[in-house]
Amino acid sequence: MAEMMIGPRLYSCCNCRNHVALHDDVISKAFQGRNGRAFLFSHAMNITEGPKEDRQLMTGLHTVADIHCSDCRVVLGWKYERAYEETQKYKEGKFILEKSKIVKENW
């Protein structure tokens, strides 16, 4: 008999299993991180933000802040603080989590 899954589908830090995002908050899985594929999320949890900096990304200049797991401090991705190009404004306030830095929970 199969076990029933209880609770939401989550993504956790690959290092310490701290819950960092909900599957329901995925906006896109078609992003590129520093180390391969990345997901764009509307929200993230149990993270801390590093200092803001301007970074030239594939889609233009953005102000971003690296995001770290609040438990083990590993860098998980970044938060878009500002997009300078009008077509990229939808990213502001959103989070990139690198696929290689997160694992699925409750799937």
Phi and psi in radians as a Rosetta constraint file:
Dihedral C 1 N 2 CA 2 C 2 CIRCULARHARMONIC -1.322 0.35
Dihedral N 2 CA 2 C 2 N 3 CIRCULARHARMONIC 2.501 0.35
Dihedral C 2 N 3 CA 3 C 3 CIRCULARHARMONIC -1.322 0.35
Dihedral N 3 CA 3 C 3 N 4 CIRCULARHARMONIC 2.480 0.35
Dihedral C 3 N 4 CA 4 C 4 CIRCULARHARMONIC -1.443 0.35
Dihedral N 4 CA 4 C 4 N 5 CIRCULARHARMONIC 2.333 0.35
Dihedral C 4 N 5 CA 5 C 5 CIRCULARHARMONIC -1.370 0.35
Dihedral N 5 CA 5 C 5 N 6 CIRCULARHARMONIC 2.299 0.35
Dihedral C 5 N 6 CA 6 C 6 CIRCULARHARMONIC -1.979 0.35
Dihedral N 6 CA 6 C 6 N 7 CIRCULARHARMONIC 2.336 0.35
Dihedral C 6 N 7 CA 7 C 7 CIRCULARHARMONIC 1.652 0.35
Dihedral N 7 CA 7 C 7 N 8 CIRCULARHARMONIC 3.012 0.35
Dihedral C 7 N 8 CA 8 C 8 CIRCULARHARMONIC -1.309 0.35
Dihedral N 8 CA 8 C 8 N 9 CIRCULARHARMONIC 2.752 0.35
Dihedral C 8 N 9 CA 9 C 9 CIRCULARHARMONIC -1.321 0.35
Dihedral N 9 CA 9 C 9 N 10 CIRCULARHARMONIC 2.281 0.35
Dihedral C 9 N 10 CA 10 C 10 CIRCULARHARMONIC -2.184 0.35
Dihedral N 10 CA 10 C 10 N 11 CIRCULARHARMONIC 2.835 0.35
Dihedral C 10 N 11 CA 11 C 11 CIRCULARHARMONIC -2.017 0.35
Dihedral N 11 CA 11 C 11 N 12 CIRCULARHARMONIC 2.412 0.35
Dihedral C 11 N 12 CA 12 C 12 CIRCULARHARMONIC -2.174 0.35
Dihedral N 12 CA 12 C 12 N 13 CIRCULARHARMONIC 2.776 0.35
Dihedral C 12 N 13 CA 13 C 13 CIRCULARHARMONIC -1.048 0.35
Dihedral N 13 CA 13 C 13 N 14 CIRCULARHARMONIC 2.309 0.35
Dihedral C 13 N 14 CA 14 C 14 CIRCULARHARMONIC -1.208 0.35
Dihedral N 14 CA 14 C 14 N 15 CIRCULARHARMONIC -0.351 0.35
Dihedral C 14 N 15 CA 15 C 15 CIRCULARHARMONIC -1.496 0.35
Dihedral N 15 CA 15 C 15 N 16 CIRCULARHARMONIC -0.784 0.35
Dihedral C 15 N 16 CA 16 C 16 CIRCULARHARMONIC -2.197 0.35
Dihedral N 16 CA 16 C 16 N 17 CIRCULARHARMONIC -0.042 0.35
Dihedral C 16 N 17 CA 17 C 17 CIRCULARHARMONIC 1.210 0.35
Dihedral N 17 CA 17 C 17 N 18 CIRCULARHARMONIC 0.344 0.35
Dihedral C 17 N 18 CA 18 C 18 CIRCULARHARMONIC -1.171 0.35
Dihedral N 18 CA 18 C 18 N 19 CIRCULARHARMONIC 2.305 0.35
Dihedral C 18 N 19 CA 19 C 19 CIRCULARHARMONIC -1.211 0.35
Dihedral N 19 CA 19 C 19 N 20 CIRCULARHARMONIC 2.213 0.35
Dihedral C 19 N 20 CA 20 C 20 CIRCULARHARMONIC -2.125 0.35
Dihedral N 20 CA 20 C 20 N 21 CIRCULARHARMONIC -0.282 0.35
Dihedral C 20 N 21 CA 21 C 21 CIRCULARHARMONIC -2.861 0.35
Dihedral N 21 CA 21 C 21 N 22 CIRCULARHARMONIC 2.731 0.35
Dihedral C 21 N 22 CA 22 C 22 CIRCULARHARMONIC -1.715 0.35
Dihedral N 22 CA 22 C 22 N 23 CIRCULARHARMONIC 2.483 0.35
Dihedral C 22 N 23 CA 23 C 23 CIRCULARHARMONIC -1.017 0.35
Dihedral N 23 CA 23 C 23 N 24 CIRCULARHARMONIC -0.609 0.35
Dihedral C 23 N 24 CA 24 C 24 CIRCULARHARMONIC -1.124 0.35
Dihedral N 24 CA 24 C 24 N 25 CIRCULARHARMONIC -0.287 0.35
Dihedral C 24 N 25 CA 25 C 25 CIRCULARHARMONIC -1.641 0.35
Dihedral N 25 CA 25 C 25 N 26 CIRCULARHARMONIC 0.073 0.35
Dihedral C 25 N 26 CA 26 C 26 CIRCULARHARMONIC -1.229 0.35
Dihedral N 26 CA 26 C 26 N 27 CIRCULARHARMONIC 2.210 0.35
Dihedral C 26 N 27 CA 27 C 27 CIRCULARHARMONIC -1.675 0.35
Dihedral N 27 CA 27 C 27 N 28 CIRCULARHARMONIC -0.733 0.35
Dihedral C 27 N 28 CA 28 C 28 CIRCULARHARMONIC -2.680 0.35
Dihedral N 28 CA 28 C 28 N 29 CIRCULARHARMONIC 2.538 0.35
Dihedral C 28 N 29 CA 29 C 29 CIRCULARHARMONIC -1.888 0.35
Dihedral N 29 CA 29 C 29 N 30 CIRCULARHARMONIC 0.228 0.35
Dihedral C 29 N 30 CA 30 C 30 CIRCULARHARMONIC -1.875 0.35
Dihedral N 30 CA 30 C 30 N 31 CIRCULARHARMONIC 0.643 0.35
Dihedral C 30 N 31 CA 31 C 31 CIRCULARHARMONIC -1.866 0.35
Dihedral N 31 CA 31 C 31 N 32 CIRCULARHARMONIC 2.820 0.35
Dihedral C 31 N 32 CA 32 C 32 CIRCULARHARMONIC -1.983 0.35
Dihedral N 32 CA 32 C 32 N 33 CIRCULARHARMONIC 2.210 0.35
Dihedral C 32 N 33 CA 33 C 33 CIRCULARHARMONIC -1.755 0.35
Dihedral N 33 CA 33 C 33 N 34 CIRCULARHARMONIC -2.952 0.35
Dihedral C 33 N 34 CA 34 C 34 CIRCULARHARMONIC -1.153 0.35
Dihedral N 34 CA 34 C 34 N 35 CIRCULARHARMONIC -0.571 0.35
Dihedral C 34 N 35 CA 35 C 35 CIRCULARHARMONIC -2.105 0.35
Dihedral N 35 CA 35 C 35 N 36 CIRCULARHARMONIC 0.618 0.35
Dihedral C 35 N 36 CA 36 C 36 CIRCULARHARMONIC 2.046 0.35
Dihedral N 36 CA 36 C 36 N 37 CIRCULARHARMONIC -2.669 0.35
Dihedral C 36 N 37 CA 37 C 37 CIRCULARHARMONIC -1.061 0.35
Dihedral N 37 CA 37 C 37 N 38 CIRCULARHARMONIC 2.628 0.35
Dihedral C 37 N 38 CA 38 C 38 CIRCULARHARMONIC -2.571 0.35
Dihedral N 38 CA 38 C 38 N 39 CIRCULARHARMONIC 2.773 0.35
Dihedral C 38 N 39 CA 39 C 39 CIRCULARHARMONIC -1.988 0.35
Dihedral N 39 CA 39 C 39 N 40 CIRCULARHARMONIC 2.509 0.35
Dihedral C 39 N 40 CA 40 C 40 CIRCULARHARMONIC -1.718 0.35
Dihedral N 40 CA 40 C 40 N 41 CIRCULARHARMONIC 2.199 0.35
Dihedral C 40 N 41 CA 41 C 41 CIRCULARHARMONIC -2.052 0.35
Dihedral N 41 CA 41 C 41 N 42 CIRCULARHARMONIC 2.569 0.35
Dihedral C 41 N 42 CA 42 C 42 CIRCULARHARMONIC -1.348 0.35
Dihedral N 42 CA 42 C 42 N 43 CIRCULARHARMONIC -0.488 0.35
Dihedral C 42 N 43 CA 43 C 43 CIRCULARHARMONIC -2.473 0.35
Dihedral N 43 CA 43 C 43 N 44 CIRCULARHARMONIC 2.724 0.35
Dihedral C 43 N 44 CA 44 C 44 CIRCULARHARMONIC -2.457 0.35
Dihedral N 44 CA 44 C 44 N 45 CIRCULARHARMONIC 2.742 0.35
Dihedral C 44 N 45 CA 45 C 45 CIRCULARHARMONIC -2.379 0.35
Dihedral N 45 CA 45 C 45 N 46 CIRCULARHARMONIC 2.825 0.35
Dihedral C 45 N 46 CA 46 C 46 CIRCULARHARMONIC 0.963 0.35
Dihedral N 46 CA 46 C 46 N 47 CIRCULARHARMONIC 0.741 0.35
Dihedral C 46 N 47 CA 47 C 47 CIRCULARHARMONIC -2.220 0.35
Dihedral N 47 CA 47 C 47 N 48 CIRCULARHARMONIC 2.806 0.35
Dihedral C 47 N 48 CA 48 C 48 CIRCULARHARMONIC -2.136 0.35
Dihedral N 48 CA 48 C 48 N 49 CIRCULARHARMONIC 2.651 0.35
Dihedral C 48 N 49 CA 49 C 49 CIRCULARHARMONIC -1.844 0.35
Dihedral N 49 CA 49 C 49 N 50 CIRCULARHARMONIC 2.410 0.35
Dihedral C 49 N 50 CA 50 C 50 CIRCULARHARMONIC -1.458 0.35
Dihedral N 50 CA 50 C 50 N 51 CIRCULARHARMONIC -3.018 0.35
Dihedral C 50 N 51 CA 51 C 51 CIRCULARHARMONIC -1.188 0.35
Dihedral N 51 CA 51 C 51 N 52 CIRCULARHARMONIC 2.628 0.35
Dihedral C 51 N 52 CA 52 C 52 CIRCULARHARMONIC -1.320 0.35
Dihedral N 52 CA 52 C 52 N 53 CIRCULARHARMONIC 2.489 0.35
Dihedral C 52 N 53 CA 53 C 53 CIRCULARHARMONIC -2.633 0.35
Dihedral N 53 CA 53 C 53 N 54 CIRCULARHARMONIC 2.626 0.35
Dihedral C 53 N 54 CA 54 C 54 CIRCULARHARMONIC -1.387 0.35
Dihedral N 54 CA 54 C 54 N 55 CIRCULARHARMONIC 2.328 0.35
Dihedral C 54 N 55 CA 55 C 55 CIRCULARHARMONIC -2.394 0.35
Dihedral N 55 CA 55 C 55 N 56 CIRCULARHARMONIC 2.309 0.35
Dihedral C 55 N 56 CA 56 C 56 CIRCULARHARMONIC -1.440 0.35
Dihedral N 56 CA 56 C 56 N 57 CIRCULARHARMONIC 1.941 0.35
Dihedral C 56 N 57 CA 57 C 57 CIRCULARHARMONIC -1.871 0.35
Dihedral N 57 CA 57 C 57 N 58 CIRCULARHARMONIC 3.109 0.35
Dihedral C 57 N 58 CA 58 C 58 CIRCULARHARMONIC -1.024 0.35
Dihedral N 58 CA 58 C 58 N 59 CIRCULARHARMONIC -0.511 0.35
Dihedral C 58 N 59 CA 59 C 59 CIRCULARHARMONIC -1.795 0.35
Dihedral N 59 CA 59 C 59 N 60 CIRCULARHARMONIC 0.292 0.35
Dihedral C 59 N 60 CA 60 C 60 CIRCULARHARMONIC 2.036 0.35
Dihedral N 60 CA 60 C 60 N 61 CIRCULARHARMONIC -3.010 0.35
Dihedral C 60 N 61 CA 61 C 61 CIRCULARHARMONIC -1.391 0.35
Dihedral N 61 CA 61 C 61 N 62 CIRCULARHARMONIC 2.295 0.35
Dihedral C 61 N 62 CA 62 C 62 CIRCULARHARMONIC -2.384 0.35
Dihedral N 62 CA 62 C 62 N 63 CIRCULARHARMONIC 2.643 0.35
Dihedral C 62 N 63 CA 63 C 63 CIRCULARHARMONIC -1.647 0.35
Dihedral N 63 CA 63 C 63 N 64 CIRCULARHARMONIC 2.151 0.35
Dihedral C 63 N 64 CA 64 C 64 CIRCULARHARMONIC -2.314 0.35
Dihedral N 64 CA 64 C 64 N 65 CIRCULARHARMONIC 2.835 0.35
Dihedral C 64 N 65 CA 65 C 65 CIRCULARHARMONIC -2.316 0.35
Dihedral N 65 CA 65 C 65 N 66 CIRCULARHARMONIC 2.195 0.35
Dihedral C 65 N 66 CA 66 C 66 CIRCULARHARMONIC -1.040 0.35
Dihedral N 66 CA 66 C 66 N 67 CIRCULARHARMONIC 2.513 0.35
Dihedral C 66 N 67 CA 67 C 67 CIRCULARHARMONIC -1.993 0.35
Dihedral N 67 CA 67 C 67 N 68 CIRCULARHARMONIC 2.442 0.35
Dihedral C 67 N 68 CA 68 C 68 CIRCULARHARMONIC -2.131 0.35
Dihedral N 68 CA 68 C 68 N 69 CIRCULARHARMONIC 2.588 0.35
Dihedral C 68 N 69 CA 69 C 69 CIRCULARHARMONIC -1.060 0.35
Dihedral N 69 CA 69 C 69 N 70 CIRCULARHARMONIC 2.312 0.35
Dihedral C 69 N 70 CA 70 C 70 CIRCULARHARMONIC -1.244 0.35
Dihedral N 70 CA 70 C 70 N 71 CIRCULARHARMONIC -0.292 0.35
Dihedral C 70 N 71 CA 71 C 71 CIRCULARHARMONIC -1.594 0.35
Dihedral N 71 CA 71 C 71 N 72 CIRCULARHARMONIC -0.995 0.35
Dihedral C 71 N 72 CA 72 C 72 CIRCULARHARMONIC -1.791 0.35
Dihedral N 72 CA 72 C 72 N 73 CIRCULARHARMONIC -0.132 0.35
Dihedral C 72 N 73 CA 73 C 73 CIRCULARHARMONIC 1.268 0.35
Dihedral N 73 CA 73 C 73 N 74 CIRCULARHARMONIC 0.162 0.35
Dihedral C 73 N 74 CA 74 C 74 CIRCULARHARMONIC -1.178 0.35
Dihedral N 74 CA 74 C 74 N 75 CIRCULARHARMONIC 2.490 0.35
Dihedral C 74 N 75 CA 75 C 75 CIRCULARHARMONIC -1.285 0.35
Dihedral N 75 CA 75 C 75 N 76 CIRCULARHARMONIC 2.190 0.35
Dihedral C 75 N 76 CA 76 C 76 CIRCULARHARMONIC -1.803 0.35
Dihedral N 76 CA 76 C 76 N 77 CIRCULARHARMONIC -0.378 0.35
Dihedral C 76 N 77 CA 77 C 77 CIRCULARHARMONIC 2.865 0.35
Dihedral N 77 CA 77 C 77 N 78 CIRCULARHARMONIC -2.434 0.35
Dihedral C 77 N 78 CA 78 C 78 CIRCULARHARMONIC -2.662 0.35
Dihedral N 78 CA 78 C 78 N 79 CIRCULARHARMONIC 2.874 0.35
Dihedral C 78 N 79 CA 79 C 79 CIRCULARHARMONIC -1.921 0.35
Dihedral N 79 CA 79 C 79 N 80 CIRCULARHARMONIC 2.331 0.35
Dihedral C 79 N 80 CA 80 C 80 CIRCULARHARMONIC -1.395 0.35
Dihedral N 80 CA 80 C 80 N 81 CIRCULARHARMONIC 2.004 0.35
Dihedral C 80 N 81 CA 81 C 81 CIRCULARHARMONIC -1.589 0.35
Dihedral N 81 CA 81 C 81 N 82 CIRCULARHARMONIC -0.710 0.35
Dihedral C 81 N 82 CA 82 C 82 CIRCULARHARMONIC -2.621 0.35
Dihedral N 82 CA 82 C 82 N 83 CIRCULARHARMONIC 2.436 0.35
Dihedral C 82 N 83 CA 83 C 83 CIRCULARHARMONIC -2.001 0.35
Dihedral N 83 CA 83 C 83 N 84 CIRCULARHARMONIC 2.278 0.35
Dihedral C 83 N 84 CA 84 C 84 CIRCULARHARMONIC -1.491 0.35
Dihedral N 84 CA 84 C 84 N 85 CIRCULARHARMONIC -0.420 0.35
Dihedral C 84 N 85 CA 85 C 85 CIRCULARHARMONIC -1.599 0.35
Dihedral N 85 CA 85 C 85 N 86 CIRCULARHARMONIC 2.361 0.35
Dihedral C 85 N 86 CA 86 C 86 CIRCULARHARMONIC -0.994 0.35
Dihedral N 86 CA 86 C 86 N 87 CIRCULARHARMONIC -0.667 0.35
Dihedral C 86 N 87 CA 87 C 87 CIRCULARHARMONIC -1.233 0.35
Dihedral N 87 CA 87 C 87 N 88 CIRCULARHARMONIC -0.204 0.35
Dihedral C 87 N 88 CA 88 C 88 CIRCULARHARMONIC -1.840 0.35
Dihedral N 88 CA 88 C 88 N 89 CIRCULARHARMONIC 0.025 0.35
Dihedral C 88 N 89 CA 89 C 89 CIRCULARHARMONIC -1.038 0.35
Dihedral N 89 CA 89 C 89 N 90 CIRCULARHARMONIC -0.470 0.35
Dihedral C 89 N 90 CA 90 C 90 CIRCULARHARMONIC -1.073 0.35
Dihedral N 90 CA 90 C 90 N 91 CIRCULARHARMONIC -0.327 0.35
Dihedral C 90 N 91 CA 91 C 91 CIRCULARHARMONIC -1.400 0.35
Dihedral N 91 CA 91 C 91 N 92 CIRCULARHARMONIC -0.304 0.35
Dihedral C 91 N 92 CA 92 C 92 CIRCULARHARMONIC -1.030 0.35
Dihedral N 92 CA 92 C 92 N 93 CIRCULARHARMONIC 2.290 0.35
Dihedral C 92 N 93 CA 93 C 93 CIRCULARHARMONIC 1.414 0.35
Dihedral N 93 CA 93 C 93 N 94 CIRCULARHARMONIC 0.014 0.35
Dihedral C 93 N 94 CA 94 C 94 CIRCULARHARMONIC -1.721 0.35
Dihedral N 94 CA 94 C 94 N 95 CIRCULARHARMONIC 2.928 0.35
Dihedral C 94 N 95 CA 95 C 95 CIRCULARHARMONIC -2.134 0.35
Dihedral N 95 CA 95 C 95 N 96 CIRCULARHARMONIC 2.381 0.35
Dihedral C 95 N 96 CA 96 C 96 CIRCULARHARMONIC -1.773 0.35
Dihedral N 96 CA 96 C 96 N 97 CIRCULARHARMONIC 2.184 0.35
Dihedral C 96 N 97 CA 97 C 97 CIRCULARHARMONIC -2.043 0.35
Dihedral N 97 CA 97 C 97 N 98 CIRCULARHARMONIC 2.185 0.35
Dihedral C 97 N 98 CA 98 C 98 CIRCULARHARMONIC -1.295 0.35
Dihedral N 98 CA 98 C 98 N 99 CIRCULARHARMONIC 2.314 0.35
Dihedral C 98 N 99 CA 99 C 99 CIRCULARHARMONIC -0.987 0.35
Dihedral N 99 CA 99 C 99 N 100 CIRCULARHARMONIC -0.621 0.35
Dihedral C 99 N 100 CA 100 C 100 CIRCULARHARMONIC -1.244 0.35
Dihedral N 100 CA 100 C 100 N 101 CIRCULARHARMONIC -0.190 0.35
Dihedral C 100 N 101 CA 101 C 101 CIRCULARHARMONIC -1.852 0.35
Dihedral N 101 CA 101 C 101 N 102 CIRCULARHARMONIC -0.059 0.35
Dihedral C 101 N 102 CA 102 C 102 CIRCULARHARMONIC -2.244 0.35
Dihedral N 102 CA 102 C 102 N 103 CIRCULARHARMONIC 2.731 0.35
Dihedral C 102 N 103 CA 103 C 103 CIRCULARHARMONIC -2.280 0.35
Dihedral N 103 CA 103 C 103 N 104 CIRCULARHARMONIC 2.692 0.35
Dihedral C 103 N 104 CA 104 C 104 CIRCULARHARMONIC -1.422 0.35
Dihedral N 104 CA 104 C 104 N 105 CIRCULARHARMONIC 2.491 0.35
Dihedral C 104 N 105 CA 105 C 105 CIRCULARHARMONIC -2.265 0.35
Dihedral N 105 CA 105 C 105 N 106 CIRCULARHARMONIC 2.546 0.35
Dihedral C 105 N 106 CA 106 C 106 CIRCULARHARMONIC 1.099 0.35
Dihedral N 106 CA 106 C 106 N 107 CIRCULARHARMONIC 0.669 0.35
